[in-house]
């Protein structure tokens, strides 16, 4: 097979593994940028992995490698929000260096990274969204604290900035009182993270659903796809740990209306939650990049990474159209933790959880022909657990030492004994 232009994947952890599995079998050399924990570094489909870290300044390190060492002529595909921002703000420079960044309306891309702008677009387009208030000062936080019903949440305007401090699992800070809201605001303000107060859309987590598409230069959708979350971890503000592909025309209609109204082009995904008060779908967030469910979408029959690659290289793309319904995506470890959390809340029984799993399962990482990303991911999780257990043990050890030091010394043994 003739070698095709390379692809550079920016960040993304498990997302990058799925993208590499899409592209490499078609003859595309795949370069992936990330940190030491990223499982794509162990994938047989990754031609070269470049460790750039994930803490502050990651976009600068992405660009530095692209400028100094990257394969010219490569398609640049964002698998995380830093990758989107790099492309949206640096498209001209990337093109001048000889790269082919994925399609996109850069102003709209930046709008999707800022939830304040996203929700403003919702109101402008006429798509329902949660009630929110941006808080930049303590006075604004105190004012919002007196206006919102509880529980509510503090949510970052820019998720990737928030994740730098609190990790990718933390999407928001739930608060149960005005005092908690102000205290949470002060903690995030000290870190320089811009936040907004948002109502929590009432209803169970299984009312969360998503729409995916790819819009061409004229805003026409190249395909339609919907899925729903059955469970997420942590509950309310977490990542999907059990999801199923569906076909929901209402979700697709509202999602496409938002994409076109916002001026999105290229890859697009939007998540809604059905409000139990009136049955309306309220927009939660929009991602104009590959998402954590990319493997599910791919296994269902729609290959988004290959589509994005083919659009900018002018090469034959994947088949578009119908896809398989009922395809699951299961994160077993997180889903067990979710089940226990829902059980404590009285929302799920062990029997109902087991019954939901009675189908052929699909996984975000595990594949017999590419096992090392799974091995690497499990080793990283085991290391994190070991460090957590050591930290928990340290206070106990310190307390034991303090208790021992307070006991009177018995003195030297009697020489006659």
C-alpha positions as CSV (number, residue, x, y, z in Angstrom):
1,X,0.0,0.0,0.0
2,X,1.4,3.4,-1.0
3,X,2.3,5.6,2.0
4,X,-0.2,8.4,2.5
5,X,0.4,11.8,4.2
6,X,1.0,11.4,7.9
7,X,-1.4,12.4,10.7
8,X,-0.5,14.1,13.9
9,X,-2.9,13.5,16.8
10,X,-2.9,16.2,19.5
11,X,-3.6,14.8,23.0
12,X,-6.7,12.8,23.8
13,X,-5.6,9.7,25.8
14,X,-8.1,6.9,24.7
15,X,-9.4,9.1,21.9
16,X,-6.0,9.1,20.2
17,X,-5.9,5.3,20.4
18,X,-9.2,5.0,18.5
19,X,-8.1,7.6,15.9
20,X,-4.8,5.7,15.4
21,X,-6.8,2.5,14.8
22,X,-8.9,4.3,12.2
23,X,-6.0,5.8,10.3
24,X,-3.0,3.5,10.4
25,X,-4.6,0.4,8.8
26,X,-5.2,2.6,5.7
27,X,-1.5,3.3,5.3
28,X,-1.4,6.6,7.3
29,X,1.7,7.0,9.5
30,X,0.4,8.2,12.9
31,X,2.3,10.6,15.2
32,X,0.8,11.2,18.6
33,X,1.6,13.9,21.1
34,X,0.7,13.5,24.8
35,X,2.0,12.7,28.2
36,X,3.5,9.6,29.8
37,X,0.2,8.2,30.9
38,X,-1.3,8.2,27.4
39,X,-2.1,4.7,26.2
40,X,-1.6,5.5,22.5
41,X,2.2,5.4,23.1
42,X,1.8,1.6,23.4
43,X,-0.4,1.1,20.4
44,X,0.9,-0.9,17.4
45,X,-0.9,1.7,15.2
46,X,1.2,4.6,16.5
47,X,4.2,5.3,14.3
48,X,5.9,7.7,16.8
49,X,4.8,9.0,20.2
50,X,6.1,12.3,21.4
51,X,5.9,13.1,25.1
52,X,5.1,16.7,25.6
53,X,3.4,16.6,29.0
54,X,-0.1,17.8,29.9
55,X,0.4,20.6,32.3
56,X,0.6,24.4,31.7
57,X,2.0,25.5,28.3
58,X,1.0,22.3,26.4
59,X,-0.1,24.3,23.3
60,X,3.3,25.9,23.1
61,X,5.0,22.5,23.3
62,X,2.7,21.2,20.6
63,X,3.6,24.0,18.3
64,X,7.3,23.9,19.1
65,X,7.5,20.2,18.1
66,X,5.4,20.8,15.0
67,X,7.7,23.7,14.0
68,X,11.0,21.9,14.8
69,X,10.5,18.2,14.2
70,X,7.0,17.4,12.9
71,X,6.4,15.6,9.6
72,X,5.5,18.3,7.0
73,X,2.4,17.7,5.0
74,X,0.7,15.9,7.9
75,X,-3.0,16.3,8.8
76,X,-3.3,17.8,12.3
77,X,-6.2,16.3,14.2
78,X,-7.2,17.6,17.7
79,X,-8.1,15.0,20.3
80,X,-8.3,17.4,23.2
81,X,-9.4,21.0,23.8
82,X,-5.8,22.3,23.8
83,X,-5.5,20.8,20.3
84,X,-8.6,22.7,19.1
85,X,-7.4,26.0,20.5
86,X,-4.0,25.5,18.9
87,X,-5.6,25.0,15.5
88,X,-8.2,27.8,15.9
89,X,-5.6,30.3,16.9
90,X,-2.7,29.0,14.8
91,X,-4.2,27.7,11.6
92,X,-2.3,30.2,9.4
93,X,1.0,29.3,11.0
94,X,0.4,25.6,10.7
95,X,-0.4,26.0,7.1
96,X,2.7,28.1,6.5
97,X,4.7,25.3,8.0
98,X,3.2,22.9,5.5
99,X,0.6,21.2,7.7
100,X,-3.1,20.4,6.9
101,X,-5.2,21.2,10.0
102,X,-8.7,19.7,10.0
103,X,-11.6,21.7,8.7
104,X,-13.2,24.2,11.0
105,X,-14.7,27.7,11.5
106,X,-12.1,29.0,13.9
107,X,-14.3,31.6,15.5
108,X,-16.9,29.0,16.1
109,X,-14.3,26.6,17.5
110,X,-13.2,29.2,20.1
111,X,-16.9,29.8,20.9
112,X,-17.4,26.1,21.8
113,X,-14.3,26.2,24.1
114,X,-15.9,29.0,26.2
115,X,-19.1,27.9,27.8
116,X,-20.3,31.5,28.4
117,X,-20.1,32.0,24.6
118,X,-21.7,28.6,23.9
119,X,-24.7,29.4,26.1
120,X,-25.0,32.9,24.7
121,X,-25.2,31.3,21.2
122,X,-27.9,28.9,22.5
123,X,-30.1,31.8,23.6
124,X,-29.5,33.6,20.3
125,X,-30.3,30.5,18.2
126,X,-33.3,29.5,20.4
127,X,-31.9,26.2,21.7
128,X,-32.7,25.6,25.4
129,X,-29.8,25.6,27.9
130,X,-29.4,25.7,31.6
131,X,-29.6,29.0,33.5
132,X,-26.1,30.3,34.1
133,X,-24.3,33.4,35.5
134,X,-20.6,34.1,34.9
135,X,-18.8,35.0,38.2
136,X,-15.5,36.9,38.0
137,X,-15.5,38.6,41.5
138,X,-16.5,37.6,45.0
139,X,-19.3,40.2,44.8
140,X,-20.7,38.5,41.6
141,X,-20.4,35.1,43.3
142,X,-22.3,36.4,46.4
143,X,-25.0,37.9,44.2
144,X,-25.4,34.6,42.2
145,X,-25.4,32.7,45.5
146,X,-28.6,34.5,46.5
147,X,-30.3,34.0,43.1
148,X,-29.8,30.3,42.3
149,X,-31.8,27.3,43.7
150,X,-29.8,24.5,45.4
151,X,-28.1,22.2,44.6
152,X,-26.4,24.0,41.7
153,X,-22.8,24.0,40.4
154,X,-19.8,26.0,39.6
155,X,-18.7,25.1,36.1
156,X,-15.5,26.2,34.3
157,X,-15.9,28.4,31.2
158,X,-12.9,26.5,29.7
159,X,-12.9,22.8,30.6
160,X,-9.3,22.2,29.6
161,X,-8.0,25.0,31.9
162,X,-10.0,23.6,34.8
163,X,-8.7,20.1,34.0
164,X,-5.1,21.4,34.5
165,X,-5.8,21.8,38.2
166,X,-8.6,19.2,38.9
167,X,-8.1,16.4,36.4
168,X,-10.2,15.3,33.4
169,X,-12.8,13.6,35.5
170,X,-13.8,16.9,37.2
171,X,-16.3,18.7,35.1
172,X,-17.9,21.0,37.7
173,X,-18.1,21.7,41.5
174,X,-21.6,20.8,42.9
175,X,-22.6,23.1,45.7
176,X,-25.4,22.8,48.2
177,X,-25.6,26.2,49.8
178,X,-24.6,29.9,49.2
179,X,-21.7,29.5,51.5
180,X,-20.4,26.5,49.6
181,X,-20.8,28.4,46.3
182,X,-18.7,31.4,47.5
183,X,-16.1,29.1,49.1
184,X,-15.8,27.1,45.8
185,X,-15.5,30.3,43.8
186,X,-12.7,31.6,46.0
187,X,-10.7,28.3,45.5
188,X,-11.0,28.5,41.7
189,X,-10.4,32.2,41.6
190,X,-7.1,31.7,43.4
191,X,-6.0,29.4,40.6
192,X,-7.1,31.9,37.9
193,X,-9.9,29.7,36.5
194,X,-12.9,31.5,35.1
195,X,-16.2,30.0,36.3
196,X,-19.9,30.3,35.9
197,X,-22.7,29.3,38.1
198,X,-25.2,26.9,36.5
199,X,-28.4,25.3,37.5
200,X,-28.4,21.5,37.5
201,X,-30.9,20.3,34.9
202,X,-33.2,18.0,36.8
203,X,-33.6,14.4,35.7
204,X,-31.6,11.1,35.8
205,X,-28.3,10.7,34.1
206,X,-29.8,8.3,31.5
207,X,-31.6,11.4,30.0
208,X,-28.2,12.6,28.7
209,X,-27.9,12.2,24.9
210,X,-25.7,13.4,22.1
211,X,-25.7,14.2,18.4
212,X,-22.7,13.9,16.1
213,X,-22.2,15.2,12.6
214,X,-19.6,16.7,10.2
215,X,-20.6,19.9,8.4
216,X,-19.1,20.7,5.0
217,X,-18.0,24.2,3.9
218,X,-21.7,25.2,3.2
219,X,-22.9,23.9,6.5
220,X,-24.5,20.7,5.1
221,X,-24.3,17.6,7.4
222,X,-22.5,14.6,5.9
223,X,-24.0,12.2,8.4
224,X,-26.3,12.0,11.4
225,X,-25.6,10.0,14.6
226,X,-27.1,9.9,18.1
227,X,-26.3,8.1,21.3
228,X,-27.4,8.2,24.9
229,X,-25.6,7.8,28.3
230,X,-26.9,5.0,30.5
231,X,-24.5,5.9,33.3
232,X,-21.6,8.2,34.0
233,X,-19.0,8.5,36.7
234,X,-19.1,10.5,38.8
235,X,-22.9,10.8,38.7
236,X,-24.3,14.2,37.5
237,X,-21.0,15.7,36.4
238,X,-18.8,13.0,35.0
239,X,-17.7,11.0,31.9
240,X,-19.9,8.4,30.3
241,X,-19.0,4.9,31.5
242,X,-21.9,3.0,29.7
243,X,-23.4,4.4,26.5
244,X,-25.6,3.0,23.7
245,X,-26.0,4.1,20.1
246,X,-29.5,5.2,19.2
247,X,-31.5,7.1,16.6
248,X,-33.4,10.0,18.1
249,X,-34.6,12.4,15.4
250,X,-35.5,15.2,17.9
251,X,-31.9,15.2,19.3
252,X,-30.6,15.3,15.7
253,X,-32.9,18.1,14.6
254,X,-32.0,20.4,17.6
255,X,-28.3,19.5,17.4
256,X,-28.1,20.3,13.7
257,X,-30.0,23.5,14.3
258,X,-27.4,24.5,16.9
259,X,-24.4,23.5,14.7
260,X,-25.7,25.5,11.7
261,X,-26.7,28.5,13.9
262,X,-23.3,28.6,15.6
263,X,-21.5,28.4,12.2
264,X,-19.7,25.2,13.0
265,X,-17.8,23.4,10.2
266,X,-16.1,20.0,10.3
267,X,-16.3,17.6,13.3
268,X,-19.1,18.5,15.7
269,X,-20.7,16.9,18.8
270,X,-23.3,18.3,21.2
271,X,-24.7,16.8,24.4
272,X,-28.2,17.5,25.8
273,X,-30.1,16.5,28.9
274,X,-33.9,16.1,28.9
275,X,-35.3,18.4,31.6
276,X,-37.7,16.5,33.8
277,X,-39.7,19.7,34.5
278,X,-40.9,20.2,30.9
279,X,-39.4,17.5,28.8
280,X,-37.2,19.9,26.8
281,X,-33.7,19.1,25.6
282,X,-31.2,21.5,27.2
283,X,-27.7,21.9,25.7
284,X,-25.0,20.9,28.2
285,X,-21.8,21.2,26.0
286,X,-20.5,21.2,22.5
287,X,-17.2,19.7,21.3
288,X,-15.9,20.4,17.9
289,X,-13.4,17.6,18.0
290,X,-13.1,13.8,18.4
291,X,-14.7,12.7,21.7
292,X,-14.2,9.9,24.3
293,X,-17.0,8.0,22.4
294,X,-15.1,8.0,19.1
295,X,-14.5,4.2,19.4
296,X,-18.2,3.6,19.8
297,X,-19.0,5.7,16.8
298,X,-16.3,3.9,14.8
299,X,-17.5,0.5,15.8
300,X,-21.1,1.5,14.9
301,X,-20.0,2.2,11.3
302,X,-19.0,5.9,11.1
303,X,-15.2,6.6,10.9
304,X,-14.9,10.3,11.9
305,X,-11.0,10.4,12.0
306,X,-10.7,8.9,8.5
307,X,-13.5,11.3,7.2
308,X,-11.6,14.4,8.6
309,X,-8.4,13.1,7.1
310,X,-9.8,12.4,3.7
311,X,-11.5,15.9,3.6
312,X,-8.3,17.8,3.8
313,X,-6.1,15.4,1.8
314,X,-8.6,14.9,-1.0
315,X,-8.3,11.1,-0.7
316,X,-11.2,8.6,-0.7
317,X,-13.1,8.7,2.6
318,X,-15.1,6.2,4.6
319,X,-18.7,5.1,3.8
320,X,-21.3,7.4,5.4
321,X,-24.9,6.8,6.1
322,X,-26.5,4.1,8.2
323,X,-24.9,2.8,11.4
324,X,-25.6,0.0,14.0
325,X,-28.0,0.7,16.8
326,X,-27.5,-0.6,20.3
327,X,-23.7,-0.6,20.1
328,X,-22.4,-0.2,23.7
329,X,-19.3,1.5,25.0
330,X,-18.4,0.1,28.4
331,X,-15.7,1.3,30.9
332,X,-15.9,-1.6,33.4
333,X,-13.9,-0.1,36.3
334,X,-15.7,3.3,36.2
335,X,-19.0,1.6,35.6
336,X,-18.7,-0.5,38.8
337,X,-17.9,2.7,40.7
338,X,-20.9,4.4,39.1
339,X,-23.2,1.4,39.9
340,X,-22.2,1.7,43.6
341,X,-22.8,5.4,43.6
342,X,-26.2,5.1,41.9
343,X,-27.1,2.3,44.3
344,X,-26.3,4.5,47.3
345,X,-28.6,7.1,45.9
346,X,-31.4,4.6,45.4
347,X,-31.3,5.0,41.6
348,X,-30.0,1.5,40.6
349,X,-29.9,-2.0,41.8
350,X,-27.2,-4.6,41.2
351,X,-29.7,-6.8,39.4
352,X,-30.7,-4.0,37.0
353,X,-27.1,-3.1,36.4
354,X,-26.2,-6.7,35.5
355,X,-29.3,-6.9,33.3
356,X,-28.1,-3.9,31.4
357,X,-24.9,-5.6,30.5
358,X,-26.5,-8.7,28.9
359,X,-25.2,-7.9,25.4
360,X,-21.9,-8.1,23.6
361,X,-19.8,-5.4,25.1
362,X,-17.4,-3.0,23.3
363,X,-14.6,-1.3,25.1
364,X,-12.8,2.1,24.6
365,X,-9.3,0.4,24.6
366,X,-9.3,-3.4,24.8
367,X,-8.6,-5.2,21.5
368,X,-6.9,-8.6,21.2
369,X,-4.9,-7.4,18.2
370,X,-3.7,-4.2,20.0
371,X,-3.5,-5.2,23.7
372,X,-0.7,-2.9,25.0
373,X,-2.8,0.3,25.3
374,X,-5.0,-1.6,27.8
375,X,-2.1,-2.9,29.7
376,X,-0.5,0.5,29.9
377,X,-3.8,2.1,31.0
378,X,-4.3,-0.5,33.8
379,X,-0.8,0.0,35.0
380,X,-1.2,3.8,35.2
381,X,-4.5,3.3,37.2
382,X,-2.8,0.8,39.5
383,X,0.0,3.3,40.1
384,X,-2.5,6.0,41.0
385,X,-4.3,3.7,43.4
386,X,-1.1,2.7,45.1
387,X,-0.1,6.4,45.6
388,X,-3.6,7.2,46.9
389,X,-3.4,4.3,49.4
390,X,0.1,5.5,50.5
391,X,-1.2,9.0,51.1
392,X,-4.1,7.6,53.2
393,X,-1.7,5.5,55.3
394,X,0.7,8.4,56.0
395,X,-1.5,10.3,58.5
396,X,-2.1,7.0,60.4
397,X,1.6,6.3,60.5
398,X,2.2,9.9,61.7
399,X,-0.4,9.5,64.4
400,X,1.1,6.2,65.6
401,X,4.5,7.8,65.8
402,X,3.1,10.6,67.8
403,X,1.3,8.2,70.2
404,X,4.6,6.2,70.6
405,X,6.6,9.3,71.4
406,X,4.3,10.2,74.2
407,X,4.8,6.9,76.1
408,X,7.4,7.1,78.9
409,X,10.7,5.4,77.9
410,X,11.2,2.2,79.9
411,X,14.9,2.9,80.3
412,X,17.8,0.5,79.8
413,X,17.3,-3.2,80.8
414,X,18.3,-4.2,84.3
415,X,21.9,-5.5,84.2
416,X,20.9,-8.4,86.5
417,X,18.2,-9.8,84.2
